[in-house]
Every structure is written in structure tokens, then in C-alpha cells.
């Protein structure tokens, strides 16, 4: 079955001084179906986080805009686009050494028929909302993500994981430096999609909401633009001190 994606996106600045998230939707032609979804969250507190996210997204979009071929070819293209973005960051820092230390996360989604491929580095979540659940598809490359995985394996207690003050530290991110030894998360095969599924690609500012809250909001039978607005409104309603930027790309799938 072929699916059509209803796609919308939005951003809020939260309690930060500037917006350091960037996102893009790459389509076939000006009004054609979406092929790629891209998001980067600039490293908060680092010089040029907004610049880094812009460089990453612009480079990835340029690299993917000419990508063609089947699912396998697209899968390799996602990693190649990430490598190109990292090289672009390195060149930017060389041109302006004052930007040394900037970086950003990256999530790329390739929509292919009734399935998707993805590539990610960092802690920006990619969730599939289905049957009342918001299932995280990609790994959380932060200290918190590693600790939560240890809790799930019974290696440490949830209390010990919660006490760590460095939970938000990212362990894998694009900075323009060597990335060969960094963690990368990419799908080996197409993740199948079904009518009624909702994909939520976001910066970690959305993590103000628990997975259950995301599922309750994004699982509603409403247009994608309303779901994106409702998710960001829920983040704002939580009124969390020092709320991070929050950005979302929402794709709701229906039969063609």
C-alpha cells in the first residue's frame, strides 16, 4: 500500500535567548511529496550553536536534494550527507576560529513508499506514534540515554541514573572533528509504516513531555499542522524553568 504523508513543522524558543534548532523538508519538486526530513539541534551553551545547526541542515539538504535511487542507495546517502555536514562545519571553523566548539545533533529521515530509513547522531528524538504509544526509533546519544539503557538492563538503579548531573551531556555529535569513533544510529532496513501512523521528529526540547503525553497528543485524528501546534502548546503549558528550544516535524500517514 502506498501512503501519503501530511507534513507540518513548528518551533518555539522556550526560555533561551535564541533559536538554535534548524529543520527542513526536502520534496520532489516544489509541491511534490516529501522525500527527506532533516533536523539539527545546535549545541546549547556553545558558541555558534545556531550557526552550526544551520550549516548542518543546509549541507544535508544540498547533499540529499540530488540523491536518487532505491532504499539501499538512499540509506548510504544519509550517512554521506552527515559526513558532508561534518566537513562543512570543519571548513566553517577554519574560516572563523572564533566558532571553535560549535556543533549540533542530526536526524535525517528518508520516506520511501510505505516505509522509512533514518540516520541520527545526538539526542534529538525520532518517535513513531502508533496504537497509543510513542515508540522511539533512534538511540539517545547522551549520558542520560546511556544511563537509561543501563537501568533497562538492570545494571544500575533508576535512582542512581536520575542523580547524575551530566545526564544531558551529548556523547556523539557533529562538530567538524573526527567522527569515525562516534556513535551513529542508522536503520539497516526499511521501517514499515501504516495508515494512521504519525512520525514525530524533534529536538530534545520536546522531551519536556513524557512519551505517554506525546502519544496522547500526536495520536489524535487531526491534520499534521494541528498536531505540531498541539505538541508545542503542551510544552509551553508545562512551563518548565529554563525550557530549551523545541522544534517538531510531524508526518501523518494516510492511504494514497
DABEL-V664615 format. One record per run of one state. SS is the DSSP state (hx for helix, st for strand, lp for the rest). FROM is the first residue (numbers start at 1). TO is the last residue. If there is no record, write none. Layout:
# DABEL-V664615
ss	from	to
SS	FROM	TO
SS	FROM	TO
This chain:
# DABEL-V664615
ss	from	to
lp	1	2
st	3	12
lp	13	20
st	21	27
lp	28	33
st	34	42
lp	43	48
hx	49	65
lp	66	70
hx	71	95
lp	96	96
hx	97	99
lp	100	103
st	104	104
lp	105	105
st	106	112
lp	113	114
st	115	121
lp	122	125
st	126	130
lp	131	132
st	133	136
lp	137	141
st	142	142
hx	143	152
lp	153	157
hx	158	163
lp	164	169
st	170	170
lp	171	173
st	174	174
lp	175	184
st	185	186
lp	187	190
st	191	192
lp	193	197
st	198	202
lp	203	203
hx	204	208
lp	209	210
hx	211	218
lp	219	223
hx	224	238
lp	239	245
st	246	255
lp	256	256
